Amino acid sequence: MITPSKNAIAAAAPYIDSWLQFRQQHLRVPGVQAAVLVGDEFVLRSAHGYADVESGTVLTPGHLFRIASHSKTFTATAVLQLVEAGALRLDDPLRAHLPWTADASPKLAAITVRELLGHAAGVFRDGEESDFWQLVRPFPDEAELRGLVTDAAAVLAPNERFKYSNIGYSLLGLVIAAASGLPYNDYVRANIVDRLGLADTAPELDTARLSDYATGYTGTSYREDRIPIDHVDTRAMSAATGFSSTAADVCRYAAGHFFGDTRLLSDASKRLMQHEEWTVEGGDGAYGLGLGVEHIGERRLVGHGGGYPGHSTRTMFDPKEKIAVSVLTNAIDGPAQELASGVVKLIDLIDEGEPVPAGVARYCGRFANLWSVLDVVCLGGALFGIRPGQADPAQALLKLRIEDEDRLRITDAPGYGAPGETLAYEFDGDAIRSVRGAGGMRFYPLEDFRKAMADRTRVSLGDH
């Protein structure tokens, strides 16, 4: 796989952003914030929709989101920093740093730091009563967290399988505090957040900046309209789920995990974090030490997602090629995973092997008919037809070439996508009036079609 150059990705960024905007509107997500970092430069920082629907506050790239389980990557980074400093070891049992666990739970006291980092300790996910996730009650404080440390919390034997645990990572927050001599939030702020200059990142709800947070919203599976969800402090669970940030700051943080960057960790420690410890059953990926691992096409990516009451977020990065993508949404059912994956797939469609065809811009645009929306776009030197209504931009992809001044030839497409046929353009001067699509149906520029449909109450035979 050949990674496109920074300039090529930057040239494609306006289309990537328009794809994100279309998906935000198409899926009726209140807001989508996104960033793409290549090397040490941003090629995209954008936001679409609303930070607060009721007040009409437009979402900006500066609004804060709760990035939830991204917090685990900060916690794992802190652990590896302390390992490098000689303050703890990955094979240390929990009791070595939290002696009180020996009496509270012999089973949990024996599990290791590494097992907790890799979700291999067999610890229950959130406890037997975790309705704090629904704001029924506050998140646990430290005393309540310590009260959860009983043998009943050891649901499975260590190293039996991957078993995700927010409680396990919350205990790692206490380990970091014990090993460093600083409260967890103070340690990560001084040694990660401030070290990278992440001005919009905090390990917990920043009450001094409440007006800067994007309002979180409920899902659409249990009522037609969304309603706001209050922001709350995650207290003793900040090491598992407390962080807040922006898409740009999360990308800056991810850059600290690029190979060759020495601000946070050695490359040896990064390889430990990014090594595939466990396959995630029922999923397509794996998990390392605080980082998920997945493949999109030929690209190996690491990162994390996050789900917080009202926010859904996803970041993925290629530490070798130094590309980071972060997408944050302010809905509990927000499509952050599919949007971040879609951005990576669009980047990997960029083809610099051929020069940009002369005059290609005259064919490009977003077109619609009764059935669908079609984007004609040039990414690098390659011309594509992309369906932005589909979650995967590489699905049903049309590969195109210029046939003559009024036609594009479909050189490749899925079997149902009319390979070998043409897109025939009707121009009015330099403006596109319509495109006769593969299979013969006509498409119109999207805004023209929207206007034509706006006043209709029914589609009838003979409509045009």
C-alpha positions as CSV (number, residue, x, y, z in Angstrom):
1,M,0.0,0.0,0.0
2,I,1.3,3.4,-1.0
3,T,0.2,6.2,1.3
4,P,-0.8,9.4,-0.5
5,S,1.4,12.5,0.1
6,K,0.3,15.2,2.4
7,N,-0.4,17.5,-0.5
8,A,-2.6,14.9,-2.2
9,I,-4.6,14.3,1.0
10,A,-4.9,18.0,1.5
11,A,-6.2,18.4,-2.1
12,A,-8.8,15.7,-1.4
13,A,-9.8,17.2,2.0
14,P,-12.6,19.4,0.6
15,Y,-14.4,16.4,-0.8
16,I,-13.8,14.4,2.4
17,D,-15.3,17.2,4.4
18,S,-18.3,17.4,2.0
19,W,-18.8,13.7,2.5
20,L,-18.8,14.1,6.2
21,Q,-21.4,16.9,6.0
22,F,-23.6,14.8,3.8
23,R,-23.5,11.9,6.2
24,Q,-24.2,14.2,9.2
25,Q,-27.3,15.5,7.4
26,H,-28.3,12.2,6.0
27,L,-28.2,10.4,9.3
28,R,-29.8,13.4,11.2
29,V,-26.9,13.5,13.7
30,P,-27.0,16.8,15.7
31,G,-23.3,17.5,15.1
32,V,-20.1,16.0,13.7
33,Q,-16.6,17.3,14.4
34,A,-13.6,15.9,12.6
35,A,-9.9,16.3,12.1
36,V,-7.2,14.7,9.9
37,L,-3.6,15.1,10.8
38,V,-0.8,14.1,8.4
39,G,2.7,14.2,9.9
40,D,2.6,17.4,11.9
41,E,0.1,19.3,9.8
42,F,-3.7,19.3,9.7
43,V,-5.3,18.8,6.3
44,L,-8.8,18.9,7.8
45,R,-10.4,20.5,10.9
46,S,-14.1,20.9,10.5
47,A,-17.5,20.7,12.1
48,H,-21.1,20.3,10.8
49,G,-24.4,20.6,12.5
50,Y,-25.2,22.0,15.9
51,A,-23.5,22.0,19.3
52,D,-26.9,22.7,20.8
53,V,-30.0,22.2,18.7
54,E,-32.4,24.0,21.0
55,S,-30.4,27.3,21.0
56,G,-29.3,26.9,17.3
57,T,-25.7,27.0,18.4
58,V,-23.6,26.0,15.3
59,L,-20.9,23.4,16.1
60,T,-17.3,24.6,15.6
61,P,-14.0,22.8,15.6
62,G,-13.4,24.3,19.0
63,H,-16.4,22.7,20.8
64,L,-15.5,20.2,23.5
65,F,-16.7,16.6,23.5
66,R,-16.5,13.8,26.1
67,I,-14.2,11.3,24.4
68,A,-15.0,8.6,27.0
69,S,-13.0,5.4,26.5
70,H,-10.2,7.3,24.6
71,S,-9.3,7.9,28.3
72,K,-8.0,4.3,28.4
73,T,-5.3,5.2,25.9
74,F,-4.1,8.0,28.2
75,T,-4.2,5.6,31.2
76,A,-2.1,3.0,29.3
77,T,0.3,5.7,28.2
78,A,0.7,6.8,31.8
79,V,1.4,3.2,32.9
80,L,4.1,2.7,30.2
81,Q,5.7,6.0,31.3
82,L,5.9,4.8,34.8
83,V,7.3,1.5,33.6
84,E,10.0,3.4,31.7
85,A,10.7,5.4,34.9
86,G,11.0,2.2,37.0
87,A,8.0,3.0,39.2
88,L,6.1,-0.1,38.3
89,R,6.3,-3.2,36.1
90,L,3.7,-4.7,33.8
91,D,3.9,-8.0,35.7
92,D,3.2,-6.4,39.0
93,P,0.1,-7.8,40.8
94,L,-2.5,-5.3,41.8
95,R,-1.6,-5.8,45.5
96,A,1.9,-4.4,44.9
97,H,0.5,-0.9,44.4
98,L,-2.9,-1.3,46.1
99,P,-2.1,-3.4,49.2
100,W,-5.7,-3.1,50.5
101,T,-6.8,-5.3,47.6
102,A,-5.2,-8.4,49.3
103,D,-7.8,-8.4,52.0
104,A,-10.7,-7.1,49.8
105,S,-10.3,-9.7,47.1
106,P,-7.4,-12.2,46.8
107,K,-8.5,-13.0,43.3
108,L,-8.3,-9.3,42.1
109,A,-5.2,-8.7,44.2
110,A,-3.3,-11.2,42.1
111,I,-4.2,-9.9,38.6
112,T,-1.4,-8.0,36.9
113,V,-1.1,-4.5,35.5
114,R,-0.7,-6.0,32.0
115,E,-3.8,-8.1,32.4
116,L,-5.8,-5.0,33.3
117,L,-4.3,-3.0,30.4
118,G,-5.2,-5.7,27.9
119,H,-8.7,-6.4,29.3
120,A,-7.5,-9.9,30.1
121,A,-8.1,-9.8,33.9
122,G,-11.6,-11.3,33.8
123,V,-13.0,-8.3,35.8
124,F,-16.7,-7.4,35.4
125,R,-17.3,-4.5,33.0
126,D,-19.1,-1.9,35.2
127,G,-20.3,-3.7,38.3
128,E,-23.5,-5.4,39.1
129,E,-25.4,-2.1,39.1
130,S,-24.1,0.5,36.6
131,D,-27.1,2.8,36.0
132,F,-24.7,5.7,36.4
133,W,-24.3,5.3,32.7
134,Q,-28.0,6.4,32.4
135,L,-27.5,9.2,34.9
136,V,-29.8,7.4,37.5
137,R,-27.1,8.1,40.0
138,P,-23.6,9.7,40.1
139,F,-20.6,7.7,38.8
140,P,-18.7,5.9,41.6
141,D,-16.3,7.9,43.8
142,E,-13.1,6.2,45.1
143,A,-14.7,4.8,48.1
144,E,-17.5,3.2,46.0
145,L,-14.9,1.9,43.5
146,R,-12.9,0.3,46.3
147,G,-16.1,-1.3,47.5
148,L,-16.5,-3.1,44.1
149,V,-13.2,-4.9,44.7
150,T,-14.5,-8.2,45.8
151,D,-14.0,-11.8,44.5
152,A,-17.4,-11.4,42.8
153,A,-15.8,-8.9,40.4
154,A,-13.5,-11.7,39.1
155,V,-16.1,-13.0,36.6
156,L,-13.6,-15.0,34.5
157,A,-10.2,-16.4,35.1
158,P,-7.3,-14.2,34.0
159,N,-6.3,-14.6,30.4
160,E,-9.3,-16.7,29.5
161,R,-10.4,-14.2,26.8
162,F,-10.7,-10.6,26.0
163,K,-13.2,-9.1,28.5
164,Y,-13.6,-5.3,28.4
165,S,-13.7,-3.7,31.8
166,N,-14.2,0.0,32.8
167,I,-13.7,-1.1,36.4
168,G,-10.4,-2.6,35.5
169,Y,-9.2,0.7,34.0
170,S,-10.6,2.7,36.9
171,L,-8.3,0.5,39.2
172,L,-5.4,1.4,36.9
173,G,-6.1,5.0,37.7
174,L,-5.5,4.2,41.4
175,V,-2.3,2.2,40.5
176,I,-1.0,5.3,38.6
177,A,-1.7,7.5,41.6
178,A,0.0,5.1,44.0
179,A,3.1,4.6,41.7
180,S,3.5,8.3,40.9
181,G,2.5,9.9,44.1
182,L,0.1,12.1,42.3
183,P,-3.7,11.9,41.9
184,Y,-4.5,10.3,38.5
185,N,-5.9,13.5,37.0
186,D,-2.9,15.5,38.0
187,Y,-0.5,12.9,36.7
188,V,-2.0,12.7,33.2
189,R,-2.4,16.4,33.0
190,A,1.2,17.1,33.8
191,N,2.8,14.2,31.9
192,I,0.6,13.9,28.8
193,V,-1.8,16.8,28.3
194,D,0.6,19.6,29.2
195,R,3.6,17.9,27.7
196,L,1.8,17.9,24.3
197,G,0.3,21.4,24.8
198,L,-3.3,20.0,24.5
199,A,-5.1,23.2,25.5
200,D,-8.6,21.7,24.8
201,T,-8.0,18.4,26.6
202,A,-8.8,17.5,30.2
203,P,-9.0,14.2,32.1
204,E,-12.5,15.1,33.4
205,L,-15.4,17.5,32.9
206,D,-14.0,21.0,32.9
207,T,-16.6,22.9,34.8
208,A,-14.9,26.3,34.0
209,R,-15.7,25.6,30.3
210,L,-19.2,24.2,30.4
211,S,-20.3,26.6,27.7
212,D,-17.7,25.2,25.4
213,Y,-19.1,21.7,25.5
214,A,-21.3,20.3,22.7
215,T,-24.6,19.2,24.1
216,G,-25.1,15.5,24.1
217,Y,-28.3,13.9,22.8
218,T,-30.3,10.7,23.2
219,G,-30.7,8.1,20.5
220,T,-33.5,7.7,17.9
221,S,-34.3,4.0,18.6
222,Y,-36.7,4.8,21.5
223,R,-38.2,8.1,20.5
224,E,-38.4,10.1,17.2
225,D,-36.8,13.3,18.5
226,R,-33.6,13.6,20.4
227,I,-33.4,15.3,23.8
228,P,-30.4,16.7,25.6
229,I,-28.4,14.8,28.2
230,D,-26.6,16.6,31.0
231,H,-22.8,16.4,31.3
232,V,-21.6,14.8,34.5
233,D,-18.4,14.1,36.3
234,T,-17.1,10.5,36.0
235,R,-15.3,10.8,39.4
236,A,-13.2,7.7,40.2
237,M,-13.8,6.3,36.6
238,S,-12.0,9.2,34.8
239,A,-9.1,6.8,34.0
240,A,-11.6,4.7,32.0
241,T,-14.0,7.2,30.6
242,G,-13.6,10.8,31.9
243,F,-11.6,12.7,29.3
244,S,-12.9,15.6,27.1
245,S,-11.2,17.1,24.1
246,T,-11.7,18.2,20.5
247,A,-11.0,16.2,17.3
248,A,-7.9,18.3,16.6
249,D,-6.5,17.8,20.1
250,V,-7.1,14.0,19.9
251,C,-5.1,13.9,16.6
252,R,-2.3,15.9,18.3
253,Y,-2.4,13.4,21.1
254,A,-2.3,10.5,18.6
255,A,0.8,12.1,17.0
256,G,2.6,11.5,20.3
257,H,2.2,7.7,19.5
258,F,3.6,8.0,16.0
259,F,6.9,6.1,15.7
260,G,9.9,8.4,16.0
261,D,8.0,10.9,18.3
262,T,9.7,10.8,21.7
263,R,7.6,13.3,23.7
264,L,5.5,10.6,25.5
265,L,7.1,7.2,25.2
266,S,9.9,5.3,23.5
267,D,9.2,3.4,20.4
268,A,9.7,0.2,22.3
269,S,6.8,1.1,24.6
270,K,4.6,2.1,21.7
271,R,5.2,-1.2,20.1
272,L,4.1,-2.9,23.4
273,M,0.9,-0.8,23.4
274,Q,0.2,-1.4,19.8
275,H,0.9,-5.1,19.7
276,E,-2.2,-7.3,19.3
277,E,-2.7,-9.0,22.6
278,W,-6.2,-10.3,22.1
279,T,-8.6,-10.9,19.3
280,V,-11.9,-9.2,20.1
281,E,-14.6,-11.9,19.8
282,G,-17.5,-10.9,17.6
283,G,-15.6,-8.1,16.0
284,D,-13.1,-7.5,13.2
285,G,-10.3,-6.2,15.3
286,A,-7.9,-6.9,18.2
287,Y,-6.7,-5.1,21.3
288,G,-3.3,-4.3,22.6
289,L,-2.5,-2.4,25.8
290,G,-5.0,0.4,25.9
291,L,-5.3,0.6,22.1
292,G,-7.6,-1.2,19.6
293,V,-6.1,-2.6,16.4
294,E,-7.9,-2.9,13.1
295,H,-7.2,-3.2,9.4
296,I,-9.0,-1.1,6.7
297,G,-7.9,-2.6,3.4
298,E,-4.1,-3.0,3.7
299,R,-3.7,-0.3,6.3
300,R,-3.1,-1.3,9.9
301,L,-4.6,1.2,12.3
302,V,-4.6,1.6,16.1
303,G,-6.8,3.9,18.2
304,H,-9.9,3.8,20.3
305,G,-13.6,4.7,20.4
306,G,-15.7,6.2,23.1
307,G,-19.3,6.1,24.3
308,Y,-20.5,8.6,26.8
309,P,-24.1,9.6,27.6
310,G,-24.8,11.8,24.6
311,H,-21.5,11.5,22.8
312,S,-20.0,8.8,20.5
313,T,-16.4,9.2,19.3
314,R,-13.7,7.4,17.3
315,T,-10.0,8.0,16.6
316,M,-7.7,5.8,14.5
317,F,-4.2,6.4,13.4
318,D,-1.4,4.8,11.4
319,P,1.7,5.2,13.6
320,K,4.1,4.3,10.8
321,E,2.7,6.5,8.0
322,K,1.8,9.3,10.6
323,I,-1.8,9.8,9.7
324,A,-4.5,10.4,12.4
325,V,-8.3,10.7,11.9
326,S,-10.7,11.6,14.7
327,V,-14.5,12.0,14.4
328,L,-16.6,13.1,17.4
329,T,-20.4,13.1,17.4
330,N,-22.9,14.5,20.0
331,A,-25.4,11.7,20.0
332,I,-25.4,8.6,22.1
333,D,-25.9,6.6,18.9
334,G,-23.6,8.8,16.8
335,P,-21.9,7.0,13.8
336,A,-18.4,8.0,14.8
337,Q,-16.9,4.6,13.9
338,E,-18.4,4.4,10.4
339,L,-17.4,8.1,9.7
340,A,-13.8,7.7,10.8
341,S,-13.5,4.4,8.8
342,G,-15.1,6.2,5.8
343,V,-12.5,9.0,6.0
344,V,-9.7,6.4,6.0
345,K,-11.2,4.7,3.0
346,L,-11.5,7.9,1.1
347,I,-7.8,8.7,1.9
348,D,-6.8,5.3,0.6
349,L,-8.7,5.8,-2.7
350,I,-6.4,8.7,-3.6
351,D,-4.3,7.7,-6.5
352,E,-1.2,9.7,-7.3
353,G,0.0,7.2,-9.9
354,E,-1.6,9.1,-12.7
355,P,-1.7,12.9,-13.4
356,V,-5.0,14.7,-12.8
357,P,-6.9,14.5,-16.1
358,A,-7.2,17.8,-18.0
359,G,-10.5,19.5,-17.5
360,V,-11.7,16.9,-15.0
361,A,-13.3,19.6,-12.8
362,R,-16.2,20.2,-15.3
363,Y,-17.5,16.7,-14.6
364,C,-17.3,16.7,-10.8
365,G,-20.2,17.4,-8.5
366,R,-23.0,15.9,-6.4
367,F,-26.0,14.7,-8.3
368,A,-29.4,13.2,-7.2
369,N,-32.4,11.5,-8.6
370,L,-35.4,9.7,-7.0
371,W,-33.2,6.7,-6.1
372,S,-29.9,8.0,-4.8
373,V,-27.2,10.6,-4.7
374,L,-24.0,10.2,-6.7
375,D,-20.8,12.1,-6.3
376,V,-18.4,12.4,-9.2
377,V,-15.0,13.2,-7.7
378,C,-11.3,13.2,-8.6
379,L,-9.0,11.9,-5.8
380,G,-5.4,12.3,-6.9
381,G,-5.4,11.3,-10.5
382,A,-8.3,8.8,-10.2
383,L,-11.9,9.7,-11.1
384,F,-14.7,8.0,-9.1
385,G,-18.4,7.8,-8.7
386,I,-19.2,7.5,-5.0
387,R,-22.6,7.0,-3.3
388,P,-22.5,9.3,-0.1
389,G,-25.8,7.8,1.1
390,Q,-23.9,4.6,1.9
391,A,-21.8,4.2,5.0
392,D,-18.9,2.8,3.2
393,P,-17.7,5.1,0.4
394,A,-15.8,2.3,-1.2
395,Q,-18.9,0.2,-1.6
396,A,-20.6,0.3,-5.0
397,L,-17.6,2.4,-6.2
398,L,-17.6,3.4,-9.9
399,K,-14.2,3.9,-11.5
400,L,-14.4,6.4,-14.3
401,R,-12.4,7.9,-17.1
402,I,-13.1,10.7,-19.5
403,E,-14.4,9.4,-22.8
404,D,-15.1,12.6,-24.6
405,E,-16.2,16.2,-23.7
406,D,-19.7,15.0,-22.7
407,R,-19.2,11.5,-21.4
408,L,-17.4,9.5,-18.7
409,R,-16.9,5.7,-19.2
410,I,-17.4,3.4,-16.2
411,T,-14.2,1.3,-16.4
412,D,-15.0,-0.8,-13.3
413,A,-18.0,-1.2,-11.0
414,P,-19.8,-3.9,-9.0
415,G,-21.8,-6.3,-11.1
416,Y,-25.0,-4.4,-10.4
417,G,-23.3,-1.1,-11.2
418,A,-23.3,-1.2,-15.0
419,P,-19.6,-1.6,-15.8
420,G,-18.7,-0.5,-19.3
421,E,-21.6,1.9,-19.6
422,T,-21.3,5.7,-19.6
423,L,-22.4,8.8,-17.7
424,A,-23.7,11.3,-20.3
425,Y,-23.6,15.0,-19.4
426,E,-25.8,17.7,-20.5
427,F,-24.2,21.1,-20.1
428,D,-25.5,24.7,-20.2
429,G,-22.4,26.6,-20.9
430,D,-20.1,25.5,-18.0
431,A,-22.9,24.5,-15.8
432,I,-24.1,20.9,-15.6
433,R,-27.9,20.5,-16.3
434,S,-28.1,16.8,-15.9
435,V,-26.2,13.5,-16.0
436,R,-27.7,10.5,-17.7
437,G,-26.5,7.8,-15.4
438,A,-25.5,4.2,-15.8
439,G,-28.6,2.3,-16.6
440,G,-30.2,5.3,-18.2
441,M,-31.7,7.3,-15.3
442,R,-31.0,11.0,-15.2
443,F,-29.4,12.7,-12.3
444,Y,-29.5,16.4,-11.5
445,P,-27.3,18.7,-9.5
446,L,-28.3,18.0,-5.9
447,E,-29.5,21.5,-5.0
448,D,-31.6,21.6,-8.2
449,F,-33.2,18.3,-7.3
450,R,-33.8,19.4,-3.8
451,K,-35.6,22.5,-5.0
452,A,-37.7,20.5,-7.4
453,M,-38.7,18.1,-4.7
454,A,-39.3,20.7,-1.9
455,D,-42.9,21.6,-2.8
456,R,-44.1,18.1,-3.9
457,T,-46.5,16.2,-1.8
458,R,-46.5,13.1,-4.0
459,V,-44.5,11.6,-6.9
460,S,-46.7,10.8,-9.8
461,L,-46.3,9.4,-13.2
462,G,-45.0,12.0,-15.6
463,D,-43.2,14.1,-12.9
464,H,-40.0,15.6,-14.2
